[in-house]
Amino acid sequence: MQKHKQKLVDGFTKRYNITRLVYFEEFRDIRVASAREKEIKGCTRTKRVRLILAMNPNWNDLAEDRVGRNLRLSSH
């Protein structure tokens, strides 16, 4: 996530100056995750906004929580 924030990775986030993670889902199976990503990308913007609002009504940057959580997990 830090590489995306620092614009070190070419692609959508760099091109459109995306700096916040406002929604995510976790999956154990990459195939299930990929199918869900395609499903979400096919949704209307209105539906995607509803997903975000249900999880993160203030549009907080969830990457900061995720990075801190991952650091805590790896230190145990």
C-alpha positions as CSV (number, residue, x, y, z in Angstrom):
1,M,0.0,0.0,0.0
2,Q,2.8,2.3,0.8
3,K,4.3,1.9,-2.7
4,H,0.9,3.0,-4.2
5,K,0.7,6.0,-1.9
6,Q,4.3,7.0,-2.9
7,K,3.3,6.5,-6.6
8,L,6.0,3.9,-7.1
9,V,3.6,1.5,-8.9
10,D,2.4,2.3,-12.4
11,G,-1.2,1.9,-13.0
12,F,-4.6,3.2,-11.9
13,T,-3.7,4.6,-8.5
14,K,-0.7,6.5,-9.9
15,R,-2.5,7.7,-13.0
16,Y,-5.5,9.0,-11.1
17,N,-3.7,10.1,-7.9
18,I,-5.5,7.7,-5.7
19,T,-4.2,8.2,-2.2
20,R,-6.8,6.6,0.2
21,L,-8.0,3.0,0.7
22,V,-11.7,3.5,1.5
23,Y,-13.0,-0.1,1.0
24,F,-11.6,-3.6,0.9
25,E,-12.7,-7.2,1.3
26,E,-10.4,-10.1,2.3
27,F,-10.5,-13.5,0.7
28,R,-8.4,-16.7,1.2
29,D,-8.8,-17.8,-2.4
30,I,-7.4,-15.5,-5.1
31,R,-10.0,-16.8,-7.6
32,V,-12.8,-15.8,-5.4
33,A,-11.2,-12.4,-4.8
34,S,-10.7,-11.9,-8.5
35,A,-14.3,-12.8,-9.3
36,R,-15.5,-10.4,-6.6
37,E,-13.3,-7.6,-7.9
38,K,-14.8,-8.1,-11.4
39,E,-18.3,-8.0,-9.9
40,I,-17.6,-4.8,-8.1
41,K,-16.0,-3.2,-11.1
42,G,-19.2,-4.0,-13.1
43,C,-21.4,-2.3,-10.5
44,T,-22.7,1.2,-11.0
45,R,-20.9,4.0,-9.2
46,T,-23.9,4.4,-6.9
47,K,-23.7,0.8,-5.8
48,R,-19.9,1.1,-5.2
49,V,-20.5,4.2,-3.1
50,R,-23.1,2.4,-1.1
51,L,-20.6,-0.4,-0.4
52,I,-18.1,2.2,0.9
53,L,-20.6,4.0,3.0
54,A,-21.7,0.7,4.6
55,M,-18.2,-0.1,5.7
56,N,-16.6,3.3,6.0
57,P,-19.2,6.2,6.2
58,N,-16.5,8.8,6.9
59,W,-14.3,7.7,3.9
60,N,-11.4,7.3,6.3
61,D,-8.1,6.0,4.9
62,L,-8.2,2.4,5.9
63,A,-4.7,1.7,4.7
64,E,-3.3,3.4,7.8
65,D,-5.2,1.0,10.0
66,R,-4.2,-2.0,7.8
67,V,-0.5,-1.1,7.9
68,G,-0.5,-0.6,11.7
69,R,-2.4,-3.9,12.1
70,N,0.1,-5.8,9.8
71,L,3.0,-4.4,11.7
72,R,1.5,-5.5,15.0
73,L,0.8,-9.0,13.7
74,S,4.3,-9.5,12.3
75,S,6.0,-8.4,15.5
76,H,4.3,-11.3,17.5
